[in-house]
């Protein structure tokens, strides 16, 4: 079982101890993320005028917004990955089919070449017979 990690962090200039089974670096990343969100919100003029509880709610809304946008991106990426997988499967099937057709064409080419050689032999034989017939007729 993983060891529980406790780490002291500063979030919005307040000291907190956060715990988890993740590494200290990971927990610090979380605190940094929240601080960056606070910083982004503090840069907005209207944020300064809000009550403390509204600031917290706005922060939570922004974090939830990030979460749902990333979740949607992940779902789209999974769909794209699935579509890509299906396309790869289709293309592999097409490659196999084309390879089979190529093998059949190669066999047919070999057969036609063989037939062509036989026909050329017949032509030579007939030409020879014709020459022989011409010579015997001229004599």
C-alpha positions in Angstrom: 0.0 0.0 0.0 1.2 3.5 -0.8 2.5 5.8 1.9 0.4 8.8 2.7 2.1 12.1 2.0 1.5 15.3 3.9 2.9 18.5 2.6 2.6 22.1 3.6 1.6 24.5 0.7 0.7 28.1 0.3 -2.6 28.7 -1.4 -3.8 32.3 -1.9 -1.1 33.4 0.7 -2.4 31.0 3.4 -0.6 28.0 4.7 -2.4 24.6 4.3 -1.4 21.0 4.9 -2.6 18.8 2.2 -2.5 15.0 2.2 -2.7 12.3 -0.3 -1.1 9.1 -1.6 0.6 10.9 -4.4 4.1 12.4 -4.4 4.9 15.7 -2.9 5.6 17.1 -6.3 2.1 16.1 -7.5 0.5 17.7 -4.4 2.6 20.8 -5.0 1.4 20.9 -8.6 -2.2 21.0 -7.4 -1.5 23.9 -5.0 0.3 25.7 -7.9 -2.7 25.1 -10.1 -5.0 26.6 -7.6 -2.7 29.6 -7.0 -2.6 30.2 -10.8 -6.4 30.2 -10.9 -6.5 32.7 -8.0 -3.9 34.8 -9.8 -6.0 34.8 -13.0 -9.1 35.8 -11.2 -7.3 38.5 -9.1 -6.3 40.2 -12.4 -10.0 40.8 -13.1 -11.3 44.1 -11.7 -14.7 42.7 -10.8 -13.2 39.9 -8.8 -11.7 42.3 -6.3 -15.2 43.6 -5.5 -16.7 40.2 -4.6 -17.2 38.8 -1.1 -14.8 36.1 0.0 -17.4 33.3 -0.4 -18.2 34.5 -3.9 -14.5 34.5 -4.7 -14.3 30.9 -3.6 -17.3 29.9 -5.6 -15.9 31.6 -8.7 -12.7 29.8 -8.2 -14.5 26.5 -7.9 -16.6 27.3 -11.1 -13.4 28.0 -13.0 -11.7 24.8 -11.8 -14.9 22.8 -12.7 -14.9 24.6 -16.1 -11.3 23.4 -16.7 -12.2 19.9 -15.6 -15.2 19.6 -18.0 -13.3 21.1 -20.9 -10.5 18.6 -20.4 -13.0 15.8 -19.9 -14.6 16.7 -23.2 -11.2 16.9 -25.0 -10.4 13.5 -23.6 -13.7 12.1 -24.8 -13.1 13.6 -28.3 -9.5 12.2 -28.3 -10.9 8.8 -27.4 -13.4 9.0 -30.2 -10.7 10.1 -32.6 -8.5 7.3 -31.3 -11.3 4.8 -31.9 -12.0 6.2 -35.3 -8.3 6.0 -36.1 -8.2 2.4 -34.9 -11.2 1.5 -37.1 -9.6 3.3 -40.1 -6.3 1.4 -39.5 -8.2 -1.9 -39.3 -10.0 -1.0 -42.6 -6.8 0.0 -44.3 -5.0 -3.2 -43.1 -7.9 -5.2 -44.5 -7.6 -3.3 -47.7 -3.9 -4.0 -47.9 -4.4 -7.7 -47.3 -7.1 -7.7 -50.1 -4.8 -5.8 -52.5 -1.9 -8.1 -51.6 -4.1 -11.1 -52.5 -5.1 -9.4 -55.8 -1.4 -8.7 -56.5 -0.5 -12.3 -55.9 -3.3 -13.4 -58.2 -2.2 -10.9 -60.8 1.4 -12.2 -60.5 0.3 -15.7 -61.0 -1.8 -14.7 -64.0 1.2 -12.7 -65.4 3.4 -15.8 -65.0 0.8 -18.0 -66.7 0.4 -15.5 -69.6 4.2 -15.2 -69.9 4.4 -19.0 -70.2 1.6 -19.0 -72.7 3.3 -16.2 -74.7 6.5 -18.2 -74.8 4.6 -21.3 -76.1 2.9 -19.1 -78.7 6.2 -17.6 -79.8 7.6 -21.1 -80.1 4.6 -22.0 -82.3 5.2 -18.9 -84.4 8.9 -19.8 -84.9 7.9 -23.4 -85.7 5.3 -22.2 -88.2 7.7 -19.7 -89.8 10.3 -22.4 -90.1 7.7 -24.7 -91.7 6.7 -21.9 -94.0 10.3 -21.3 -95.0 10.8 -25.0 -95.6 7.6 -25.1 -97.7 8.7 -22.1 -99.7 12.1 -23.7 -100.4 10.6 -27.0 -101.5 8.1 -25.2 -103.7 10.8 -23.1 -105.4 12.9 -26.1 -106.2 
